[in-house]
Amino acid sequence: MIESSTAKKEIIYPAEVIFKSVFRNRPYTMDSIRNILAEHCIPDGNVTAKESSGGKFISYTVTGIFPSEENLNTICTQITMIEGFMSLF
């Protein structure tokens, strides 16, 4: 369930979810994210990257169809444990 200042939005799973994560720019981060998605049976998950203008940071946009909120939470938790992690939104 997503909460905002005005109302709660209930998500019916399976659902397509898009989220972003920001990391210090290090090699193999995208591969790590893709491996996490594959381990949790999100084979059609898409990961795109965009570097900061100075190249020090990189944001990844993750799109996939997640079977449950628990699955999504587990994946997000594992992504936050990747070296160089800064933010998830």
C-alpha positions as CSV (number, residue, x, y, z in Angstrom):
1,M,0.0,0.0,0.0
2,I,1.3,3.5,-0.9
3,E,0.6,6.3,1.5
4,S,0.5,9.9,0.7
5,S,-0.4,13.0,2.6
6,T,-4.0,12.9,1.3
7,A,-4.9,9.3,0.8
8,K,-3.7,5.7,0.7
9,K,-3.5,3.9,-2.6
10,E,-3.9,0.2,-2.6
11,I,-2.0,-1.8,-5.2
12,I,-3.5,-5.0,-6.5
13,Y,-0.7,-7.6,-7.1
14,P,0.6,-8.8,-9.4
15,A,1.4,-5.2,-10.5
16,E,3.8,-3.3,-12.6
17,V,6.0,-1.2,-10.3
18,I,8.6,1.4,-11.2
19,F,11.2,2.6,-8.7
20,K,14.5,4.3,-8.8
21,S,17.7,3.8,-6.8
22,V,20.8,6.0,-6.6
23,F,24.3,4.7,-6.1
24,R,27.9,5.9,-6.2
25,N,29.0,5.0,-9.7
26,R,30.7,1.6,-9.3
27,P,31.2,-1.2,-11.8
28,Y,28.8,-4.2,-11.7
29,T,25.9,-2.4,-9.9
30,M,23.5,-2.9,-12.8
31,D,24.5,-6.6,-13.0
32,S,23.8,-6.9,-9.2
33,I,20.4,-5.4,-9.6
34,R,19.5,-7.6,-12.6
35,N,20.7,-10.7,-10.7
36,I,18.5,-9.8,-7.7
37,L,15.5,-9.5,-10.1
38,A,16.3,-12.8,-11.7
39,E,16.7,-14.6,-8.3
40,H,13.2,-13.4,-7.4
41,C,11.5,-14.5,-10.6
42,I,11.2,-11.1,-12.2
43,P,12.6,-12.2,-15.6
44,D,11.0,-9.4,-17.5
45,G,12.4,-6.7,-15.2
46,N,14.0,-3.8,-17.0
47,V,16.9,-1.8,-15.5
48,T,18.0,1.5,-17.1
49,A,20.8,3.8,-15.9
50,K,21.6,7.5,-16.0
51,E,24.9,8.9,-14.8
52,S,25.1,12.2,-13.1
53,S,26.8,15.0,-15.0
54,G,30.1,14.5,-13.2
55,G,29.9,10.8,-13.4
56,K,30.2,10.3,-9.6
57,F,26.7,9.0,-9.1
58,I,24.3,6.9,-11.2
59,S,20.5,6.3,-10.9
60,Y,18.8,3.1,-11.9
61,T,15.2,2.9,-12.9
62,V,13.8,-0.6,-12.3
63,T,10.5,-1.6,-13.9
64,G,8.9,-5.0,-13.4
65,I,5.8,-7.0,-12.7
66,F,6.0,-8.0,-9.0
67,P,3.8,-10.8,-7.8
68,S,3.3,-9.5,-4.2
69,E,4.2,-6.7,-1.9
70,E,6.4,-9.0,0.1
71,N,8.4,-9.9,-3.1
72,L,8.8,-6.2,-3.9
73,N,9.9,-5.4,-0.3
74,T,12.5,-8.2,-0.4
75,I,13.9,-7.1,-3.7
76,C,14.1,-3.5,-2.5
77,T,15.9,-4.5,0.7
78,Q,18.5,-6.5,-1.2
79,I,19.1,-3.6,-3.6
80,T,19.8,-1.3,-0.6
81,M,22.5,-3.7,0.5
82,I,24.5,-3.3,-2.7
83,E,27.8,-1.5,-2.3
84,G,27.5,2.2,-3.0
85,F,23.8,2.4,-2.3
86,M,22.5,5.9,-1.4
87,S,18.7,6.2,-2.0
88,L,15.6,4.3,-3.1
89,F,12.4,6.0,-4.2
